[in-house]
Amino acid sequence: MDPFLRIDIKIARDVVGKIIGKKGNQIKQLTEKSGSKVTVQEIEDDENGSSLVTVVGKFENSAIAQHLIQEILFQHYSQDMD
């Protein structure tokens, strides 16, 4: 049996739309490309208004999902610098 890995990524709430995408298309693509389950939930008691992206899957698949999410965040934040 392959080991499973859970990765939690805390993100700013204003970036959640970039992870989910229009009509959930982006999160569906993340799941399909990586083979991992990707979910987003609001952190209710967080003063900074953060959300939690959770990735669960086989070790390699979770690493792929994490990389894809980091690419989305990098693109978002690098556009803010322009």
C-alpha positions in Angstrom: 0.0 0.0 0.0 1.3 3.4 -1.0 1.7 5.9 1.9 -0.8 8.8 2.0 0.1 12.3 2.7 -2.0 15.2 4.0 -0.7 18.8 3.2 -2.4 21.8 4.7 -1.7 25.2 3.1 -2.9 28.3 4.8 -3.8 31.0 2.3 -5.3 34.5 2.4 -9.0 34.5 1.8 -8.7 36.8 -1.2 -6.8 34.1 -3.1 -9.4 31.4 -2.6 -11.1 32.2 -5.9 -7.8 31.5 -7.7 -7.6 28.0 -6.2 -11.3 27.2 -6.7 -11.7 28.9 -10.1 -14.9 29.8 -12.0 -17.6 27.2 -11.3 -14.9 25.1 -9.4 -13.0 24.4 -12.6 -9.6 25.1 -11.2 -10.0 22.9 -8.1 -11.3 20.1 -10.4 -8.3 20.4 -12.6 -6.0 20.3 -9.6 -7.7 17.1 -8.5 -7.5 15.6 -12.0 -3.9 16.5 -12.7 -2.6 15.4 -9.4 -4.8 12.5 -8.5 -5.2 13.9 -5.0 -8.3 15.3 -3.2 -8.1 19.1 -2.8 -10.5 21.0 -0.6 -10.7 24.6 0.7 -12.3 25.7 3.9 -12.5 28.9 5.8 -10.7 29.2 9.1 -13.4 30.7 11.2 -11.3 31.9 14.2 -8.5 33.4 12.1 -7.9 37.1 12.7 -6.3 37.5 9.3 -9.2 36.0 7.3 -7.3 33.0 6.1 -8.5 29.8 4.5 -7.1 26.3 4.5 -6.3 24.3 1.4 -6.0 20.6 2.2 -4.5 18.1 -0.1 -4.8 14.4 0.6 -3.5 11.6 -1.6 -0.6 9.3 -2.3 2.7 10.9 -1.4 3.7 11.7 -5.0 0.3 12.9 -6.0 0.1 15.2 -3.0 3.4 16.7 -3.9 2.2 17.3 -7.4 -0.9 19.1 -6.1 1.2 21.2 -3.7 3.4 22.2 -6.6 0.4 23.2 -8.8 -1.1 25.2 -6.0 2.2 27.0 -5.4 2.3 27.9 -9.1 -1.2 29.4 -8.9 -0.2 31.5 -5.8 3.1 32.5 -7.4 1.3 33.7 -10.6 -1.2 35.7 -8.5 1.3 37.4 -6.3 3.8 38.1 -9.1 1.0 39.9 -10.9 0.5 42.1 -7.9 4.1 43.2 -8.1 3.8 44.5 -11.6 
